Amino acid sequence: MKIFKILLSIMLSSMLIFMSCANESIIHPQKEQTEITLSWWGNDTRNEYTIQAVQEFENLYPNIKVNCNYSEWSGYEARSRVQMISATEADVMQINFSWLSEYSEDGTGYYNLENLENIIDLSSFSEDMLKYGRKNGILNAIPIAMNAETVYINQSIYESYHLPVPKTWDDLLQSAKIMKQDNIYPMSGASKAIWLYLLAYAEQVSGKTILSSDNLLNFTPEEFQLMLEFYVTMIQEKVIPQVEYYERMNLDSGNYAGTIAWVSDAMNYLGTAIENGNTIIPADYTALTSEQSGTGWYAKPATMYAISVNTEHPEESALLLDFLLNSQEMSVLQGLEKGIPISQSAREFLESENMLTGLQYDASLKMESTTNLSEMQPFLENATLIDEFIACCNDVLYHKKTSEQSAQELYEIALSLIE
């Protein structure tokens, strides 16, 4: 009986210990995941590799759950505007360069990334690159890659006419005299590309920049008149098609022997032409003389990453941002889709994988080696200004107004937009 009591006592003690452990497991559940959001814009290719990268990030950090929001550009821009105003934006977001001026003029619209430099490896970026992400001295964003409207030439077509790759405006005019007999344009471009193209011409001829050092309008009506009149000349001489009739497929068929496009769009515009057996090269930035290549041309960050100033999880967001910019996983998945990455770490990963090749890489090298490119200001991409420029060009082309009248009108529009 005594032995029975002892055994019963041991069993009861064991049960109490088990129940105590069970209660403890209830009281201290497994650590919950922290949820953050990531937003970006792009095509299906970009969506696919970004989602795959997020999955790899979550494998590395199982305590972090990333919810993805993405769409094509126009929908993304419209939605993001509402979210920025209502403070409901994603924790980590891909942003356009111009958004720094729109939403963070004083530098407080996005999270100060230097407060997270113990997590984000800023040493992979030069200060020259980081300056693009600073507003009022505060690091709001980090560029992913740099971008510039660039001249692409179908060398196969030029060689078929025994013509050299054009470097100057006169080269293009001379090429048009020969190519137009076969209805081939030496150059082409959509409205923004042609606006920036002719802006380069006006800056080269006048020796003035469109904006002053304090970002005020530096052009007079006379400089705008240069642009309008040269556009008409380029149309009449069959150097370029009217922008309203620009069709990207004509690059595939060989009806355009060249085009102006962003570095990041090189393969989108010219990939099929290359597949068709054409040799496409990034040419010098068109100028009055070959020595002036790059004068009047502008570069900017292709896209940037920022962290919401309203985030409740800055450390977790910083881990994701660093992964997107500097990790081997993201570097290899993204490749050169957004241009050559600025991150030195990312470049080293791509080089080790022999991925630094192709037209987009060559265009990036052309951009980087052209030292006199200027920094793009958001004003130069103002959609209203570009639309009005094209409208004024057509007024002159169709003799509705004189070039002087249209230039004065464009000057007044530009002045009102910059104020």
C-alpha positions in Angstrom: 0.0 0.0 0.0 2.8 2.3 0.8 4.5 1.5 -2.5 1.2 2.2 -4.3 0.9 5.6 -2.6 4.5 6.4 -3.7 3.8 5.5 -7.3 0.6 7.5 -7.3 2.5 10.5 -6.0 5.0 10.2 -8.8 2.3 9.9 -11.4 0.5 13.0 -10.1 3.7 15.0 -10.0 4.5 14.0 -13.6 1.0 15.0 -14.7 1.4 18.4 -13.0 4.8 18.9 -14.7 3.3 18.0 -18.1 0.4 20.3 -17.6 2.7 23.1 -16.5 4.8 22.6 -19.7 1.6 22.6 -21.8 0.4 25.8 -20.2 3.8 27.4 -20.7 3.6 26.5 -24.5 0.2 28.2 -24.6 1.4 31.2 -22.7 4.4 31.6 -25.0 3.3 30.9 -28.6 5.6 30.9 -31.6 6.7 34.3 -32.6 4.3 35.9 -35.1 5.4 37.1 -38.5 5.9 40.8 -39.2 4.0 41.8 -42.4 5.3 44.5 -44.7 4.3 45.6 -48.2 6.3 46.1 -51.3 5.0 48.0 -54.4 6.4 48.3 -57.9 5.4 48.8 -61.5 6.5 46.9 -64.6 5.7 44.3 -67.2 5.1 40.6 -66.7 8.9 39.8 -66.8 9.6 42.3 -64.0 6.6 41.0 -62.0 7.7 37.4 -62.2 11.3 37.9 -61.1 10.4 40.3 -58.3 7.9 37.9 -56.9 10.5 35.1 -57.1 13.0 37.4 -55.3 10.5 38.1 -52.6 10.0 34.4 -52.0 13.7 34.0 -51.6 13.8 36.9 -49.2 11.0 35.3 -47.1 13.0 32.0 -47.0 16.0 34.0 -45.6 13.8 35.8 -43.1 10.9 33.5 -42.2 9.7 36.0 -39.5 8.9 38.5 -42.3 5.9 38.3 -44.6 6.0 40.5 -47.7 2.7 41.4 -49.4 3.2 42.5 -53.0 1.3 45.2 -54.9 2.2 45.8 -58.5 0.8 46.9 -61.9 1.7 48.6 -65.1 3.0 52.2 -64.9 -0.2 54.3 -65.5 -2.2 52.4 -62.9 0.6 52.3 -60.5 1.2 56.1 -60.7 -2.4 56.9 -60.2 -2.8 54.6 -57.3 0.4 55.7 -55.7 -0.6 59.4 -55.8 -3.7 58.6 -53.8 -1.7 56.5 -51.3 1.0 59.1 -50.8 -1.6 61.8 -50.1 -3.6 59.5 -47.7 -0.4 58.1 -46.1 -1.4 54.5 -47.0 1.6 53.8 -49.3 3.6 50.5 -49.2 6.4 50.1 -46.6 9.0 49.6 -49.4 8.2 51.1 -52.8 9.6 51.6 -56.2 9.4 55.4 -57.0 10.0 57.6 -59.9 12.8 60.2 -59.6 10.3 63.1 -60.0 8.3 61.9 -56.9 11.1 63.3 -54.7 10.1 66.8 -55.8 6.4 66.1 -55.8 6.1 64.4 -52.4 9.2 65.3 -50.5 10.4 68.8 -51.4 11.7 69.4 -47.9 13.1 65.9 -47.5 10.5 64.6 -45.0 8.2 62.8 -47.4 10.1 59.5 -47.2 12.0 57.7 -44.5 15.6 58.9 -43.9 17.6 55.9 -45.1 20.7 57.0 -43.3 19.0 56.2 -40.1 19.0 52.6 -41.2 22.6 52.4 -42.5 23.3 49.6 -40.0 21.0 47.5 -42.1 21.3 49.0 -45.6 24.8 48.7 -47.1 25.2 52.2 -48.4 28.9 51.6 -49.0 27.9 49.9 -52.3 26.9 53.3 -53.7 29.1 56.4 -54.5 28.0 59.7 -53.1 27.6 60.9 -56.7 24.8 58.3 -57.1 23.3 58.8 -53.6 22.9 62.5 -54.3 20.1 61.7 -56.7 18.1 60.4 -53.7 18.7 63.3 -51.4 16.2 66.1 -50.8 17.2 68.9 -48.5 20.2 66.8 -47.6 18.1 63.8 -46.4 18.6 60.5 -48.1 15.0 59.7 -49.2 15.7 57.0 -51.9 18.4 55.0 -53.6 18.7 54.7 -57.4 18.5 51.2 -58.8 20.2 52.1 -62.1 20.8 55.3 -64.2 18.9 56.1 -67.4 19.2 58.5 -70.3 17.5 58.9 -73.7 20.1 57.3 -76.0 20.7 57.1 -79.7 20.4 53.6 -81.2 21.5 52.9 -84.7 20.8 49.9 -87.0 24.3 49.6 -88.3 23.2 47.0 -90.8 21.0 49.5 -92.6 23.6 52.2 -92.6 26.2 49.9 -93.9 23.9 48.8 -96.7 23.9 52.4 -97.9 27.7 52.7 -97.3 27.0 55.4 -94.7 28.9 55.9 -91.5 27.1 55.8 -88.1 25.8 59.4 -87.6 27.4 61.5 -84.9 26.1 65.0 -85.9 22.9 66.6 -87.0 24.5 67.2 -90.5 25.2 63.4 -90.7 21.5 62.7 -90.2 20.5 65.3 -92.8 22.9 63.8 -95.3 21.7 60.3 -94.6 18.1 61.3 -95.1 18.9 62.5 -98.7 19.9 58.9 -99.6 17.5 56.8 -97.4 14.3 58.7 -98.2 14.3 57.3 -101.7 13.4 54.0 -100.0 11.1 55.5 -97.5 13.5 54.9 -94.6 14.0 57.4 -91.8 17.5 57.7 -90.4 16.1 58.5 -87.0 12.8 58.3 -85.1 11.3 58.7 -81.7 8.2 59.2 -79.6 7.1 62.6 -78.4 9.2 62.8 -75.2 12.2 61.4 -76.9 12.0 64.0 -79.7 11.3 66.8 -77.3 14.5 66.0 -75.4 16.4 65.4 -78.7 15.6 68.9 -80.0 16.2 70.4 -76.6 19.8 69.1 -76.9 20.0 70.8 -80.3 18.8 74.1 -79.0 21.2 74.0 -76.0 24.1 73.2 -78.3 23.3 76.0 -80.8 22.5 78.6 -78.2 25.1 77.6 -75.6 22.4 78.0 -72.9 20.7 75.4 -70.7 16.9 75.4 -70.5 17.0 75.9 -66.8 19.3 78.0 -64.7 21.4 76.7 -61.8 18.5 77.5 -59.4 16.0 75.7 -61.7 14.3 78.8 -63.2 13.5 79.0 -66.9 16.7 80.1 -68.7 15.4 79.9 -72.3 13.8 82.8 -74.1 11.4 82.5 -76.9 14.3 82.5 -79.3 15.6 79.2 -78.0 12.2 77.6 -78.3 12.0 78.9 -81.8 15.2 77.0 -82.6 13.5 73.8 -81.5 10.3 74.4 -83.4 12.0 75.3 -86.7 14.5 72.4 -86.5 11.6 70.0 -85.9 10.0 71.2 -89.1 13.3 70.8 -90.9 13.7 67.3 -89.6 10.2 66.4 -90.8 10.4 68.1 -94.2 13.8 66.5 -94.9 12.6 63.0 -93.9 15.1 62.7 -91.1 12.3 61.6 -88.6 8.6 60.8 -88.9 6.1 63.0 -87.2 5.8 61.9 -83.6 2.1 61.2 -84.1 3.0 58.5 -86.7 5.9 57.0 -84.8 5.4 53.2 -84.7 7.9 51.0 -82.8 7.3 48.0 -85.2 9.0 50.0 -87.9 12.3 49.4 -86.1 11.6 45.6 -86.6 10.9 46.0 -90.3 13.8 48.3 -91.1 11.8 51.4 -92.0 13.6 53.3 -89.2 17.4 53.1 -89.2 17.6 54.6 -85.8 15.7 55.7 -82.7 15.9 57.5 -79.5 15.0 55.4 -76.4 15.9 55.1 -72.8 18.7 52.8 -71.8 16.3 50.7 -69.8 14.1 50.3 -72.9 16.8 49.1 -75.3 15.7 45.5 -75.7 12.0 46.4 -75.6 12.5 48.7 -78.6 15.2 46.8 -80.5 15.2 43.2 -79.3 13.2 42.0 -82.4 15.4 43.9 -84.8 18.4 42.1 -83.3 16.6 38.7 -83.5 16.0 39.5 -87.2 19.8 39.6 -87.7 20.4 43.3 -87.5 23.4 44.8 -85.7 22.2 47.5 -83.3 24.6 49.8 -81.5 24.3 52.7 -79.1 25.8 55.6 -81.0 27.2 58.9 -79.8 24.8 61.4 -78.5 24.0 63.6 -81.5 25.7 67.0 -81.5 26.9 69.8 -83.7 30.3 68.2 -83.8 31.5 64.8 -82.7 33.5 66.4 -79.9 30.3 67.7 -78.3 28.6 64.4 -77.8 26.6 64.5 -74.6 26.2 68.3 -74.5 22.5 69.1 -73.9 21.6 65.6 -73.0 20.3 64.5 -69.6 20.5 61.5 -67.3 18.5 60.4 -64.3 17.9 57.4 -62.1 15.9 54.8 -64.0 13.9 54.0 -60.9 14.5 54.2 -57.2 13.6 52.4 -53.9 12.3 54.3 -50.9 10.8 53.4 -47.5 7.5 55.0 -46.4 7.9 57.6 -43.7 4.8 56.1 -42.2 6.1 52.5 -41.9 5.6 50.8 -38.6 8.4 48.3 -39.4 11.5 50.3 -40.5 14.0 47.6 -39.7 12.2 44.8 -41.6 11.6 47.3 -44.5 15.3 48.1 -44.5 16.2 44.4 -44.7 14.0 44.1 -47.8 15.3 47.2 -49.4 18.9 46.1 -49.0 18.0 42.7 -50.4 16.5 44.2 -53.5 19.5 46.4 -54.1 22.5 44.4 -53.0 21.8 40.7 -52.8 23.1 38.1 -55.1 19.6 36.5 -55.4 17.9 39.7 -56.7 20.9 40.8 -58.8 20.9 37.5 -60.8 17.1 37.4 -61.2 16.9 41.1 -62.3 19.9 41.0 -64.5 20.0 44.2 -66.7 16.3 44.5 -67.0 16.4 47.9 -65.2 19.9 48.8 -66.6 23.3 48.2 -65.1 22.7 48.3 -61.3 24.4 51.1 -59.5 25.2 48.8 -56.5 28.8 47.7 -56.6 27.8 44.4 -54.9 25.1 43.7 -57.5 27.6 44.4 -60.4 30.1 42.0 -58.9 27.5 39.3 -58.7 26.4 39.9 -62.4 30.0 39.9 -63.5 30.7 36.6 -61.8 27.7 35.2 -63.7 28.9 36.7 -67.1 25.7 38.7 -67.3 27.2 42.1 -68.2 26.6 41.8 -71.9 24.2 42.8 -74.6 22.7 46.0 -76.0 21.4 47.4 -72.7 24.8 46.9 -71.1 26.5 48.6 -74.1 24.1 51.5 -73.8 24.7 51.8 -70.1 28.5 52.0 -70.8 27.9 54.6 -73.4 25.9 56.7 -70.9 28.5 56.2 -68.1 31.4 57.1 -70.4 29.8 60.3 -71.6 30.9 62.6 -68.8 29.1 65.8 -69.8 25.5 64.5 -69.4 23.5 66.8 -67.2 21.2 65.9 -64.3 17.6 65.5 -65.4 15.1 67.8 -63.7 11.4 66.8 -63.4 10.3 69.9 -65.3 11.9 68.5 -68.5 9.5 65.5 -68.4 6.4 67.6 -67.7 3.7 65.9 -69.8 1.8 69.2 -70.4 5.0 70.9 -71.6 5.8 68.1 -74.1 2.2 68.0 -75.4 2.2 71.8 -75.9 5.6 71.6 -77.7 4.3 69.0 -80.2 1.2 71.1 -80.7 3.3 74.2 -81.4 5.5 72.2 -83.8 2.4 71.2 -85.8 1.1 74.8 -85.8 4.4 75.8 -87.6 4.5 72.7 -89.8 1.0 73.3 -91.1 1.4 77.1 -91.4 -1.2 77.8 -88.8 1.2 80.2 -86.9 4.6 81.6 -87.5 7.6 80.1 -85.6 7.9 83.4 -83.7 4.2 83.2 -82.6 4.4 79.6 -81.5 7.7 80.1 -79.7 6.3 82.9 -77.7 3.3 80.8 -76.8 5.5 77.8 -75.8 7.7 80.2 -73.7 4.7 81.5 -71.8 3.4 77.9 -71.2 6.8 76.8 -69.9 7.0 79.9 -67.7 3.6 79.2 -66.1 4.5 75.5 -65.5 7.7 76.2 -63.8 6.2 78.8 -61.5 
